[in-house]
Amino acid sequence: MSLSIRLSKIGKKNSPSFRIVVCETRSKRDGVQKDILGHFNPSGTPVLFEYDKKGVEDWVKKGAIVSSAVKKLMEGKYQFTKYQPKKTAETEAKV
């Protein structure tokens, strides 16, 4: 099986927090994890992002694939946006 470095969601309902984990690509988002490499908290006043650089490099050498969201986080280009459902004509008419 191939491995991936990706985000795993933890935290409460409206205040998400994420772990950067190594897991198999076929496992669920919050399924079995091989290793925890860091954490990301977008809902804090200062957005917190910490990860083990050496650990990431070691897992990449072993063949792990880094997800696009984690790549953007490491590069400093990631923007967390809260989910806002699209308004339809029916819901606007009811309001």
Secondary structure, 3 states (H helix, E strand, C coil): CCEEEEEEEEECCCCEEEEEEEEECCCCCCCCCCEEEEEEECCCCCCEEEECHHHHHHHHHCCCEECHHHHHHHHCCCCCCCCCCCCCHHHHHHC
